[in-house]
Amino acid sequence: MYGNIITIGDAAGQCNPLGGEGIRHALTAGRMCAKVCDKYIEKGASDTDILFSYNKFWKSYIKRKWKTSYELAELAYNNMSDVNADRIVRFCKRMPKRAIVDVLFYYRFFGIGGMVGLAKRFGKAI
Ligand SMILES: Cc1cc2nc3c(=O)[nH]c(=O)nc-3n(C[C@H](O)[C@H](O)[C@H](O)COP(=O)(O)OP(=O)(O)OC[C@H]3O[C@@H](n4cnc5c(N)ncnc54)[C@H](O)[C@@H]3O)c2cc1C
């Protein structure tokens, strides 16, 4: 948000950092944005606090999961070399497809214990 301008979708960085899925989130943000704009206009378009409630809605939608997804994306994609790309592909080949979809798109990171297990499996896979 900037003043009374709300950005949504890719312009607001609302693409899932790890899986790159952006359409669903852009649509969700669009619906949230439309709701607060409706209310803002209904109340005379002067109370910008109403617009700020969009931030609250968005934060409660992404929760902590999005941050974890971002941190994992940084680990996976930053300074990606051919060797590391091959390692990730080898690792993913050993994971059940359902688990990959869960991590990439549903933010099911299996808790801290699960992440340690995942890291160990990654170590074994490379
Ligand atoms: C290769 C690729 C594959 C992807 N695959 C998936 C996928 O499988 N599933 C998924 O959920 N997401 C996927 N995404 C991400 C998804 O495409 C985006 O997150 C989503 O389209 C964002 O929607 P948006 O409306 O914010 O932006 P966009 O869809 O980019 O829409 C922005 C629009 O604004 C227009 N525009 C830009 N500047 C101006 C201007 N100055 N004046 C007027 N118009 C302007 C652009 O032409 C564009 O039409 C993929 C992205 C890429 C690049």
The ligand as an SDF file (V2000), in Angstrom:
LIG
                    3D

 53 58  0  0  0  0  0  0  0  0999 V2000
    6.5560  -18.5050  -17.1860 C   0  0  0  0  0  0  0  0  0  0  0  0
    5.5830  -18.3240  -16.0510 C   0  0  0  0  0  0  0  0  0  0  0  0
    4.7920  -19.3850  -15.6770 C   0  0  0  0  0  0  0  0  0  0  0  0
    3.8760  -19.2290  -14.6330 C   0  0  0  0  0  0  0  0  0  0  0  0
    3.0920  -20.2910  -14.2890 N   0  0  0  0  0  0  0  0  0  0  0  0
    2.1720  -20.1390  -13.3370 C   0  0  0  0  0  0  0  0  0  0  0  0
    1.2910  -21.2060  -13.0170 C   0  0  0  0  0  0  0  0  0  0  0  0
    1.3360  -22.3050  -13.5750 O   0  0  0  0  0  0  0  0  0  0  0  0
    0.3670  -20.9980  -12.0440 N   0  0  0  0  0  0  0  0  0  0  0  0
    0.2750  -19.8120  -11.3910 C   0  0  0  0  0  0  0  0  0  0  0  0
   -0.5810  -19.6640  -10.5140 O   0  0  0  0  0  0  0  0  0  0  0  0
    1.0990  -18.7900  -11.6770 N   0  0  0  0  0  0  0  0  0  0  0  0
    2.0390  -18.9040  -12.6360 C   0  0  0  0  0  0  0  0  0  0  0  0
    2.8560  -17.8600  -12.9440 N   0  0  0  0  0  0  0  0  0  0  0  0
    2.7310  -16.6010  -12.2030 C   0  0  0  0  0  0  0  0  0  0  0  0
    1.4890  -15.8470  -12.7090 C   0  0  0  0  0  0  0  0  0  0  0  0
    1.5480  -15.7210  -14.1180 O   0  0  0  0  0  0  0  0  0  0  0  0
    1.4410  -14.4580  -12.0910 C   0  0  0  0  0  0  0  0  0  0  0  0
    1.6760  -14.5440  -10.6830 O   0  0  0  0  0  0  0  0  0  0  0  0
    0.0610  -13.8290  -12.3190 C   0  0  0  0  0  0  0  0  0  0  0  0
   -0.1830  -13.7610  -13.7030 O   0  0  0  0  0  0  0  0  0  0  0  0
    0.0460  -12.4410  -11.7120 C   0  0  0  0  0  0  0  0  0  0  0  0
   -1.0970  -11.7660  -12.1430 O   0  0  0  0  0  0  0  0  0  0  0  0
   -1.0810  -10.2110  -12.1850 P   0  0  0  0  0  0  0  0  0  0  0  0
   -2.4680   -9.8080  -12.6020 O   0  0  0  0  0  0  0  0  0  0  0  0
   -0.5450   -9.6410  -10.9220 O   0  0  0  0  0  0  0  0  0  0  0  0
   -0.0100   -9.7910  -13.2850 O   0  0  0  0  0  0  0  0  0  0  0  0
   -0.0290  -10.0760  -14.8370 P   0  0  0  0  0  0  0  0  0  0  0  0
   -0.7640  -11.3140  -15.1700 O   0  0  0  0  0  0  0  0  0  0  0  0
    1.4020   -9.9380  -15.2750 O   0  0  0  0  0  0  0  0  0  0  0  0
   -0.8900   -8.8770  -15.4110 O   0  0  0  0  0  0  0  0  0  0  0  0
   -0.3700   -7.5730  -15.4860 C   0  0  0  0  0  0  0  0  0  0  0  0
   -0.9210   -6.9490  -16.7680 C   0  0  0  0  0  0  0  0  0  0  0  0
   -0.6310   -5.5500  -16.7670 O   0  0  0  0  0  0  0  0  0  0  0  0
   -0.2190   -5.1950  -18.0570 C   0  0  0  0  0  0  0  0  0  0  0  0
    0.6030   -3.9870  -17.9300 N   0  0  0  0  0  0  0  0  0  0  0  0
    1.8630   -3.8500  -17.4890 C   0  0  0  0  0  0  0  0  0  0  0  0
    2.2460   -2.5640  -17.5100 N   0  0  0  0  0  0  0  0  0  0  0  0
    1.1950   -1.8630  -17.9770 C   0  0  0  0  0  0  0  0  0  0  0  0
    0.9720   -0.4800  -18.2290 C   0  0  0  0  0  0  0  0  0  0  0  0
    1.9100    0.4390  -17.9980 N   0  0  0  0  0  0  0  0  0  0  0  0
   -0.2250   -0.1250  -18.7160 N   0  0  0  0  0  0  0  0  0  0  0  0
   -1.2000   -1.0290  -18.9280 C   0  0  0  0  0  0  0  0  0  0  0  0
   -1.0570   -2.3560  -18.7100 N   0  0  0  0  0  0  0  0  0  0  0  0
    0.1310   -2.7670  -18.2400 C   0  0  0  0  0  0  0  0  0  0  0  0
    0.5710   -6.3960  -18.5750 C   0  0  0  0  0  0  0  0  0  0  0  0
    0.6320   -6.3920  -19.9730 O   0  0  0  0  0  0  0  0  0  0  0  0
   -0.2930   -7.5380  -18.0330 C   0  0  0  0  0  0  0  0  0  0  0  0
   -1.3090   -7.9120  -18.9050 O   0  0  0  0  0  0  0  0  0  0  0  0
    3.7730  -17.9800  -13.9650 C   0  0  0  0  0  0  0  0  0  0  0  0
    4.5770  -16.9100  -14.3680 C   0  0  0  0  0  0  0  0  0  0  0  0
    5.4770  -17.0800  -15.3910 C   0  0  0  0  0  0  0  0  0  0  0  0
    6.3130  -15.8990  -15.8150 C   0  0  0  0  0  0  0  0  0  0  0  0
  1  2  1  0
  2  3  1  0
  2 52  2  0
  3  4  2  0
  4  5  1  0
  4 50  1  0
  5  6  2  0
  6  7  1  0
  6 13  1  0
  7  8  2  0
  7  9  1  0
  9 10  1  0
 10 11  2  0
 10 12  1  0
 12 13  2  0
 13 14  1  0
 14 15  1  0
 14 50  1  0
 15 16  1  0
 16 17  1  0
 16 18  1  0
 18 19  1  0
 18 20  1  0
 20 21  1  0
 20 22  1  0
 22 23  1  0
 23 24  1  0
 24 25  2  0
 24 26  1  0
 24 27  1  0
 27 28  1  0
 28 29  2  0
 28 30  1  0
 28 31  1  0
 31 32  1  0
 32 33  1  0
 33 34  1  0
 33 48  1  0
 34 35  1  0
 35 36  1  0
 35 46  1  0
 36 37  1  0
 36 45  1  0
 37 38  2  0
 38 39  1  0
 39 40  1  0
 39 45  2  0
 40 41  1  0
 40 42  2  0
 42 43  1  0
 43 44  2  0
 44 45  1  0
 46 47  1  0
 46 48  1  0
 48 49  1  0
 50 51  2  0
 51 52  1  0
 52 53  1  0
M  END
$$$$
